[in-house]
């Protein structure tokens, strides 16, 4: 079994302002993350199912693979200088990821639920939801989290 820590993603956000996502990251030609161009936390409507970009997967394993994700901030966008945080839920390819609150790796996809044939692979949309009730009352400023995507070939 090969295990690759493939991508760290910083998602700084400013309440009520647009946020620029990071440049695409490529690791071992296994995962390529392409972020959306901007993200805005909405005080009135929240952020239902908002685009966070795409993850392109190419696995060379004939025995399948497992895609996992881990949140360093335990599923929250944490303020850069204040103890405030905004919880969010994450979906990959339309499937909600289990709670990121533990800080442990959470299974996202397996080769049995989606076929990503080599060498083409597949591209999966990444989306996040933050509720207006979780954003309300939080101070303006930059918020961030780090997501680590891991692809494990079987």
N, C-alpha and C positions, 0 to 999 in steps of 0.2 A: 504494500500500500504506500503510495506517495502522497505527501501532504504539503501543499503550497500555501503560505500566507501571501495572498495575491494583491490586495489593494487596501490602502487606508484612505478614507474619504473624509475630508473636513467639510462641514456644512455650516459656515458662519451665517447668521441671519440677523437682520435688524428689524425689530417690530415696526410695521407700517412702512418699511422701505424695501426696495428690491435687494436681493442678495445674489451675488455672483457665485456660481459653482466653480469647483476646481477644474483645471485642465484635465483632459482624458489621461488615464493611467494605463499602462500596458505592462503586464508581468508575465514573462515566460511564454508569451503568445498563447496563454491559456484563457485569461480574462482581460477584456478591454472595457473599461467603464467610460461612457460618454455622458457627461452631465447635461442637464437642461441649462439654458442660458441664464435664467434668473428664477428666484423664488421669493414670494412676498408673504409674510405672515399677516393675515387679515384679522383685525380686532373684532369686526362685526360678523363675518361669516365663517371664520376659521379657514382651514385649508383641506377641504375634502378631496382626497384622491389626486393630489397635485403632482405633476410630473417632476421627477428627480433625475431623469435621464434613462440610460439603457446600460445593460451589462451584456457583453458579447462573450459567449463561452465556446471554447474549442477544446475538446478533450480527445486525447489520443488513446484512451483506454478502451480496449475491446470488451472489458468486463463491466463497464459502466462507471458512474461517478456520483458524487454527492456534493451539492453546493450548499455552503453554510455561510451565515453572517453573524457578526458579533458587534455590539454597540459598546464602545468604551464608556459612554456616559449613561449606560443602562436604559436606552430608549428615550432619552430626553435631550433636548437642545438646551445646553447650560449657558447661562449668561457669563460673559467674559470677566466681569468684575463684581458681580452681585450674586448672592446665593440663589437667585431665581432660576427656574428651569421650566421648559415647555415640553410635556410628554407628547409623543407621536407614535403612530402605528405605521408599519412599513409593509408594502406589498411588492412582490416580484412576480411578473408575468400574471398579474391578476389574483395571485394567491397571497392571502394575508400571512405574514410571518408571525410565528408564535411570539409571545412576549419577549422583548429584548431586555427586560428589567434585571435579569440575573447577571448580565455581563458575560455569560457563557455563549459559545457557539450554538446557533439555532439552525436546524435544517430548513433549507428553503426549497430545494428541488432535488430530484434524483433522476438518473437516466431512465428509470422505469416510468416516470410521470411525463417525461418530455424527451424526445430523441433529438440529439444534437450531433448529426453525422459529421465525421471528419472528412475533408479538412474545412468544410464550410462552417460548421457549428451552428449556433442559433443566437438570436438577440432577444433579450428579455427586458420589457419595460419595468422601471423601478419607480414607485410612487409612494407618497407619504401623506398621512392625514393628521392634522393638528386641529383640535376642537376649539371653537371660539371661546368657550368657557375656560379652557386651559390657558388661553392667551390673555384674556381680560385681566387687568390689574397688574400685569408684569411690566417692569421698567423697560423703556426703549434701550436699544443697544445691540451689540453683537452676541449671538448665541451660536453654539457649535456642538457637534458630536463627531466622533470618528467611527466609521463603520469599517470592519475588516471582513472582506469576502474571502472565503477559503474554498478551493476546489479539491476534493479528495478523489483521486482515481482509485477504483477498486481493483 
